[in-house]
Amino acid sequence: MDKSSSRKLRICDLSLGSAGVAKNSVLRMSYGLDSTDDTAMQGLGAKAAATQPKHTLKTLRNALLIGLTVFVISRALAEDSETVKNDRAELQGQWSMVSSSADGQPMPESLRQQMKRVCKGDEVITTMSGQVYFKAKTTIDALPKPKTIDYQMTEGVTQGKTQLGIYELAGDTFKACFSAPGDPRPTDFTTKPGDRKTLSVWKRETQPVLAPEQK
């Protein structure tokens, strides 16, 4: 080996040595160690090496949990959307009142027989003896238990207000319970004196008209 090559190797060794010293100096400064704490330095190096895979596994585990959560939520929303679509279709058509009560008091039979409910799209029209009792735009959510339904009143004594309710739909029977405007949503299908809730049960008269399939 000539003198030039030997000199290059010595410079390389010095450079690598300097890098190692600098790295150790940073570690000593970070942990408050002096130049004689070689044992502690070795421990820190081992600890760093042991900790690194654990951090990687933790990050991976968190990423998997987040991905699983997003998947579950997305699937639930998709199922909810499909259920809402099906319920909306089932609510279409004309319905006759089976029973009704407000503030715990049942509606007189003579009035009950005059009540009709027609649903077209997201609009519902309730009539008494053929006269409009109220009109409302409806919003339904099939995910909660019980399912929820909101009326945005467009005509009637509570026009311009919103009533919060819950509903059940089983075949040709529709049951709903609503609070008065401004009151919290009902939690069950009951009503009693002074609670300002209305409970009604309806029976379908005509089958819902479904849109024809696109060919």
C-alpha positions in Angstrom: 0.0 0.0 0.0 1.4 3.4 -1.0 1.6 6.4 1.3 -1.4 8.1 -0.3 -3.7 5.2 0.2 -2.6 4.7 3.8 -3.2 8.4 4.5 -6.8 8.1 3.1 -7.6 5.1 5.3 -6.4 7.0 8.4 -8.6 10.0 7.5 -11.6 7.7 7.0 -11.0 6.0 10.3 -10.8 9.4 12.0 -14.0 10.5 10.4 -15.9 7.4 11.5 -14.5 7.7 15.0 -15.5 11.3 15.1 -19.1 10.4 14.1 -19.3 7.8 16.8 -18.0 10.3 19.4 -20.5 12.9 18.3 -23.4 10.4 18.5 -22.3 9.4 22.0 -21.9 13.0 23.1 -25.5 13.8 22.0 -26.8 10.8 24.0 -24.7 11.9 27.1 -26.1 15.4 26.9 -29.7 14.2 26.5 -29.5 12.0 29.5 -27.1 14.1 31.7 -24.3 11.5 31.6 -20.6 12.3 31.8 -17.8 10.7 29.7 -17.2 7.9 32.2 -20.8 6.5 32.1 -20.0 3.9 29.5 -22.2 1.2 31.2 -25.2 3.6 31.1 -24.5 4.5 27.5 -24.6 0.8 26.6 -27.9 0.4 28.4 -29.4 3.4 26.6 -28.3 1.9 23.2 -29.9 -1.5 24.1 -33.0 0.3 25.3 -33.3 2.3 22.1 -32.9 -0.9 20.0 -35.5 -2.7 22.1 -38.0 0.1 22.0 -38.0 0.8 18.3 -39.8 -2.5 17.3 -42.4 -1.9 20.0 -43.2 1.6 18.7 -43.5 0.1 15.2 -45.9 -2.6 16.4 -48.0 0.0 18.3 -48.2 2.3 15.3 -49.3 -0.7 13.1 -51.9 -1.8 15.7 -53.3 1.7 15.9 -53.5 1.9 12.1 -55.4 -1.4 12.0 -57.8 -0.3 14.7 -58.5 3.0 12.9 -59.0 1.1 9.6 -61.4 -1.4 11.3 -63.4 1.5 12.9 -63.8 3.3 9.6 -64.9 0.1 7.9 -67.5 -0.7 10.6 -68.9 2.9 10.5 -69.0 2.9 6.7 -70.8 -0.4 6.7 -73.3 0.8 9.3 -74.0 4.0 7.3 -74.5 2.0 4.2 -77.0 -0.4 5.9 -78.8 2.6 7.4 -79.1 4.2 4.0 -80.6 1.1 2.5 -83.0 0.6 5.4 -84.1 4.3 5.1 -84.7 3.7 1.4 -86.8 0.6 2.1 -88.8 2.3 4.9 -89.4 5.3 2.7 -90.8 3.1 0.0 -93.0 1.2 2.5 -94.4 4.4 3.8 -95.8 5.5 0.5 -99.6 5.3 -0.2 -102.7 6.0 1.8 -103.3 5.0 5.4 -106.3 4.9 7.7 -106.0 5.7 11.4 -106.5 2.7 13.7 -106.1 4.6 17.0 -104.7 7.8 18.4 -104.2 9.5 21.7 -102.8 12.9 22.8 -101.8 13.8 26.4 -103.0 10.3 27.3 -106.5 11.0 26.0 -107.8 8.8 23.2 -109.3 10.4 20.1 -113.1 10.1 19.9 -114.1 7.2 17.5 -116.2 9.5 15.3 -113.1 11.6 14.6 -110.7 8.7 14.2 -112.8 7.3 11.4 -112.3 10.5 9.4 -108.5 10.5 9.6 -106.4 9.6 6.6 -102.7 9.8 5.9 -101.1 10.0 2.5 -97.4 9.8 1.9 -95.8 10.7 -1.4 -92.0 10.9 -1.5 -90.9 12.7 1.7 -94.2 14.6 2.1 -97.0 13.5 4.3 -100.5 14.9 4.2 -103.0 14.1 7.0 -106.6 14.9 6.4 -109.9 14.9 8.4 -113.1 14.4 6.5 -111.1 15.2 3.3 -109.8 18.5 4.7 -106.1 19.1 5.2 -105.2 18.7 8.9 -101.5 19.2 8.3 -98.7 18.8 5.8 -95.1 18.1 6.6 -91.8 17.2 5.1 -90.4 14.1 6.7 -86.9 13.0 7.7 -86.3 9.4 8.9 -83.3 7.7 10.4 -83.4 3.9 10.6 -80.2 3.5 12.6 -81.3 4.5 16.2 -83.5 2.2 18.3 -86.3 3.1 18.1 -86.1 4.6 14.6 -86.6 8.4 14.4 -88.9 10.5 12.3 -89.1 14.3 12.1 -91.9 16.5 10.7 -91.0 19.9 9.3 -94.6 21.3 9.3 -95.5 23.1 6.1 -99.2 23.5 6.7 -101.5 23.4 9.8 -101.6 24.9 13.3 -97.9 24.2 13.8 -96.7 25.4 10.4 -93.1 26.4 10.3 -92.2 24.3 13.3 -90.5 20.9 13.7 -91.8 17.9 15.7 -89.5 15.1 16.7 -90.8 11.6 16.8 -90.1 7.9 16.7 -91.7 5.2 14.5 -92.2 1.5 13.9 -93.0 0.0 10.6 -94.3 -3.6 10.4 -95.9 -4.7 7.2 -99.0 -2.7 6.7 -98.9 -1.1 10.2 -97.2 2.2 10.9 -96.9 3.5 14.5 -95.6 6.9 15.5 -95.2 8.9 18.6 -94.4 12.7 18.4 -93.5 15.4 20.9 -94.9 18.9 20.7 -92.7 21.4 18.9 -89.7 22.4 21.0 -90.0 19.3 23.3 -87.4 16.4 23.4 -87.9 13.4 21.2 -90.0 10.6 22.8 -88.2 7.5 23.9 -91.1 5.1 23.9 -94.5 4.6 22.4 -96.6 5.9 25.3 -98.5 9.1 26.2 -99.9 10.3 29.5 -101.7 13.4 30.7 -99.5 16.5 30.4 -96.7 15.0 28.4 -97.7 16.9 25.2 -97.1 13.8 23.1 -99.3 12.2 20.4 -99.4 8.5 19.7 -101.0 7.1 16.5 -101.3 3.8 14.7 -102.2 3.6 11.0 -103.2 0.8 8.6 -102.2 0.8 5.0 -105.1 1.1 2.5 -103.2 1.0 -0.8 -99.9 -0.6 -1.5 -96.9 1.7 -2.0 -96.3 2.7 -5.7 -92.7 1.7 -6.5 -90.7 3.2 -9.3 -90.4 0.8 -12.3 -87.1 -0.8 -12.8 -84.8 0.7 -15.4 -84.0 -1.6 -18.3 
